[in-house]
């Protein structure tokens, strides 16, 4: 027969006791109360068979130990399904302390090992930065700033070595290197190596060739396969490495850095060259429906203009129109 209990029992305390939500001091006080009030001991023993008073209490008063009572109800439901008795085991305060202390030591050990491993891996980590459809700027730990052109990739360490700053470029980028005479900056690009102390320059490592244009400072440009094959470049110098052959000229291309600056100058420029510059600057392919259209010439200057504005300006004087499909543009005569 189900045993009935008085409403005077504190079912909030019973709930916290059964669910293990009590602090050690609360548990001692409650166990002392059970010693003088058998009702509590009987309630604990029969808690798996009678939820009446607990339900009444919860209906009458919402208290902070709602989660505790829900835990008790879950335990009781599981017990009734299994048709077994609910058994509650209590550790002595000393055993509880030893278990907690052991757990803390284990957790601290795991944390220390994880931190050591993480620090080792992270401090030696190599980053790969890719620029897909838009230019992207990266600031390295030495303060050097690198601007990647689209479809380019930079491979660099989180922290440079003590005697050098070494990175690798795939594609094209403009470099503004922080000065450090004691720590040369070295860039690998395909079969070329560029060594600097502090300067600004552009590297284009695409289509089986490496091109370098120096804006400020001095750099050393060499072949990895033939280290003795090297050039010293100064501002305005342009050099190309192709099939292990180095060539140096003075740059005369006003639009070589247009991909970065978005500043374009056309001086009696044939449209086929206009198409090449726009293609390089805006990452598009421009074609002409008729060959003779390529030899028309354009004079104009553009500064951060949207591509459509430039195309409209280019087509208007010659009664041309353009069709755009994705990144492919066709120039043709207007009907």
C-alpha positions in Angstrom: 0.0 0.0 0.0 1.3 3.4 -0.9 2.5 5.5 2.1 1.1 9.1 2.5 3.2 12.0 3.7 2.4 15.3 5.3 2.6 18.6 3.4 4.9 19.8 6.1 7.8 17.9 4.5 10.1 20.1 2.5 9.9 18.5 -0.9 12.3 21.0 -2.5 15.0 19.7 -0.1 14.0 16.1 -0.8 14.3 16.8 -4.5 17.7 18.4 -4.2 18.9 15.5 -2.0 17.8 12.7 -4.3 19.2 14.4 -7.4 22.6 15.2 -5.8 22.1 19.0 -6.3 22.9 19.7 -2.6 26.2 21.2 -1.5 28.2 19.3 1.1 27.0 21.6 4.0 23.4 21.3 2.9 23.7 17.5 2.8 25.0 17.4 6.3 22.2 19.6 7.6 19.5 17.5 5.8 20.9 14.2 7.1 20.9 15.6 10.6 17.2 16.5 10.0 16.4 13.0 8.9 17.9 11.6 12.1 15.2 13.5 14.1 12.4 13.5 11.6 11.7 9.9 10.4 9.3 11.3 7.8 12.1 12.5 5.7 13.8 9.1 5.8 10.6 7.3 4.9 10.0 9.8 2.0 13.4 9.1 0.6 12.9 5.4 0.8 9.5 5.5 -0.8 10.2 8.3 -3.3 10.2 5.9 -6.2 6.6 4.9 -5.5 4.8 8.2 -4.6 5.2 11.4 -6.4 2.0 12.9 -5.0 3.4 15.3 -2.5 6.3 16.4 -4.7 3.9 17.1 -7.6 1.6 19.1 -5.3 4.6 21.1 -4.0 5.8 21.9 -7.5 2.3 23.0 -8.6 2.1 25.3 -5.6 5.6 26.9 -5.8 8.2 27.4 -8.4 11.7 27.3 -7.0 15.3 27.4 -8.3 15.7 23.6 -8.1 13.3 22.8 -10.9 16.1 21.0 -12.7 16.8 19.0 -9.6 13.2 17.7 -9.4 13.2 16.9 -13.1 16.3 14.8 -12.5 14.5 13.0 -9.7 11.5 12.3 -11.9 13.7 11.0 -14.7 15.4 8.6 -12.3 12.1 7.4 -10.9 10.6 6.8 -14.4 13.7 4.8 -15.5 13.5 2.8 -12.3 9.8 1.9 -12.7 10.3 0.9 -16.3 13.1 -1.5 -15.2 11.0 -2.5 -12.2 14.0 -2.3 -9.9 14.6 -0.5 -6.6 16.2 2.9 -6.6 19.5 2.8 -4.8 21.4 5.9 -3.7 25.0 5.6 -2.8 26.8 8.2 -0.7 30.6 8.6 -0.5 32.2 9.8 2.7 33.5 13.3 2.6 37.1 12.1 2.5 36.4 9.7 -0.4 34.5 12.5 -2.2 37.4 14.9 -1.7 40.0 12.3 -3.0 37.9 11.6 -6.1 37.4 15.3 -6.9 41.1 16.0 -6.3 42.1 13.1 -8.6 39.8 14.4 -11.3 41.2 17.9 -11.0 44.8 16.6 -11.3 43.9 14.6 -14.4 42.1 17.5 -16.0 45.1 19.8 -15.2 47.5 17.3 -16.7 45.4 17.0 -19.9 45.0 20.8 -20.1 48.8 21.3 -19.7 49.5 18.6 -22.4 47.0 20.2 -24.8 48.3 23.7 -24.2 51.9 22.5 -24.8 50.9 20.7 -28.0 48.8 23.6 -29.2 51.5 26.1 -28.5 54.1 24.0 -30.4 51.9 23.4 -33.4 50.6 26.9 -33.6 54.0 28.6 -33.2 55.3 26.6 -36.2 52.2 26.8 -38.3 52.4 27.8 -41.9 49.5 29.9 -43.3 48.2 29.8 -46.8 46.3 32.9 -47.9 44.3 32.7 -51.2 42.7 35.5 -53.2 40.0 34.4 -55.5 38.0 37.1 -57.3 39.1 40.2 -55.4 42.4 41.6 -54.3 43.4 40.9 -50.7 45.9 42.6 -48.3 47.9 40.7 -45.7 50.0 42.2 -42.9 52.8 39.9 -41.8 54.2 39.7 -38.2 57.1 42.0 -39.2 54.8 44.7 -40.4 55.2 44.0 -44.1 52.1 44.4 -46.2 51.4 42.2 -49.2 48.5 42.7 -51.7 47.5 39.6 -53.5 46.0 39.8 -57.0 43.0 37.5 -57.8 43.7 33.8 -58.3 46.9 34.1 -56.2 48.3 32.4 -53.2 50.7 33.3 -50.4 52.4 30.8 -48.2 54.0 32.2 -45.0 54.9 31.3 -41.4 53.1 32.7 -38.4 56.5 33.8 -37.0 59.7 34.3 -39.1 63.0 32.5 -38.3 65.7 34.4 -36.4 67.9 35.1 -39.5 65.5 35.5 -42.4 62.0 36.2 -43.5 61.0 33.6 -46.1 57.7 33.2 -47.9 56.4 31.7 -51.2 54.2 33.3 -53.8 52.0 31.6 -56.4 50.4 34.1 -58.8 50.9 37.9 -58.4 51.3 40.2 -55.5 52.6 43.7 -54.6 55.0 43.8 -51.7 55.7 46.6 -49.3 58.5 45.1 -47.1 59.4 46.4 -43.6 63.0 47.3 -43.4 65.3 45.0 -41.3 68.9 44.9 -42.5 69.7 42.0 -40.2 66.9 39.9 -41.5 66.5 39.7 -45.3 63.1 39.1 -46.8 63.1 36.2 -49.3 60.3 35.3 -51.7 60.2 32.1 -53.7 58.2 32.3 -56.9 58.3 29.3 -59.2 62.0 29.0 -60.1 62.9 32.5 -59.0 64.0 34.0 -55.7 63.7 37.6 -54.8 65.8 38.9 -51.8 65.2 42.3 -50.2 66.0 44.2 -47.1 63.1 46.7 -47.3 61.4 48.0 -50.4 58.2 47.9 -52.5 57.8 45.9 -55.7 55.5 43.7 -57.7 56.0 40.0 -58.6 54.0 38.2 -61.2 54.6 34.5 -61.2 52.2 33.1 -63.8 52.3 31.3 -67.1 55.7 29.7 -66.6 57.5 33.0 -66.1 58.3 35.3 -63.2 58.3 39.1 -63.6 59.4 41.7 -61.1 58.8 45.4 -61.2 60.6 47.6 -58.5 58.8 50.6 -57.2 61.2 51.7 -54.3 64.5 50.4 -52.9 66.7 47.6 -54.3 66.2 43.9 -54.7 68.2 40.9 -55.8 66.4 38.8 -58.4 67.9 35.3 -59.2 67.2 31.8 -60.5 66.9 29.0 -58.0 68.3 26.5 -60.5 71.2 28.8 -61.3 72.0 30.9 -58.2 74.9 32.7 -60.0 72.3 34.0 -62.5 71.1 37.1 -60.7 70.3 40.7 -61.1 70.2 43.8 -58.8 67.1 45.9 -59.6 66.4 49.5 -58.7 63.2 51.6 -58.9 61.7 51.5 -62.4 63.6 48.3 -63.3 61.5 45.5 -64.8 63.0 41.9 -65.0 61.7 38.6 -66.3 62.8 35.0 -65.6 61.7 32.5 -68.2 63.3 29.1 -68.8 66.2 30.0 -66.5 67.0 33.1 -68.6 67.0 36.5 -66.9 66.2 39.7 -68.7 66.1 43.3 -67.4 64.5 46.4 -69.0 63.1 49.7 -67.9 59.4 49.4 -67.4 57.3 51.4 -69.8 53.9 49.9 -69.0 51.8 52.6 -67.3 49.2 50.0 -66.4 51.3 47.2 -65.0 50.1 47.8 -61.5 46.5 48.7 -62.5 45.2 45.5 -60.9 46.3 47.0 -57.5 45.8 50.8 -58.1 42.7 50.6 -60.3 44.3 53.6 -62.2 44.4 53.1 -66.0 46.0 55.3 -68.7 45.4 54.8 -72.4 47.4 57.0 -74.8 46.5 56.2 -78.4 46.2 52.6 -77.2 44.9 50.0 -79.6 41.7 48.2 -78.4 43.4 44.8 -78.3 45.9 46.3 -75.8 42.9 48.0 -74.0 41.3 44.6 -73.8 44.5 43.0 -72.3 44.8 45.7 -69.6 41.1 45.5 -68.7 41.2 41.7 -68.6 44.2 41.8 -66.2 42.7 44.6 -64.0 39.2 43.2 -63.7 39.8 39.5 -64.2 37.7 39.2 -67.4 38.2 37.9 -71.0 37.5 40.4 -73.8 37.0 39.2 -77.4 36.2 41.1 -80.6 33.6 39.9 -83.1 35.7 41.3 -86.0 39.5 41.5 -86.3 39.6 45.1 -87.6 38.0 46.4 -84.3 41.2 45.5 -82.5 43.1 48.3 -84.2 40.9 51.1 -83.2 42.7 53.5 -80.7 41.5 54.9 -77.4 42.8 57.9 -75.4 41.5 58.2 -71.8 42.4 57.9 -68.1 40.3 56.0 -65.5 40.6 56.0 -61.8 38.7 53.4 -59.8 36.0 53.3 -62.5 33.6 50.3 -62.6 34.3 48.0 -65.6 30.9 48.7 -67.2 31.6 52.5 -67.3 34.9 51.9 -69.1 33.4 49.6 -71.6 30.6 52.1 -72.4 33.2 54.8 -72.8 35.3 52.6 -75.1 32.4 51.5 -77.3 30.6 54.8 -77.7 33.0 56.7 -80.1 33.1 53.8 -82.5 29.4 52.8 -82.5 30.2 49.5 -80.7 28.3 47.5 -78.1 29.3 44.8 -75.8 27.7 41.6 -74.5 28.7 40.2 -71.1 28.3 36.6 -70.0 29.9 36.0 -66.7 33.5 36.9 -67.1 33.5 36.8 -70.9 32.8 40.0 -72.9 32.3 40.3 -76.6 32.8 43.6 -78.4 30.9 44.0 -81.7 29.4 46.7 -84.0 26.0 48.1 -83.1 23.2 46.9 -85.5 
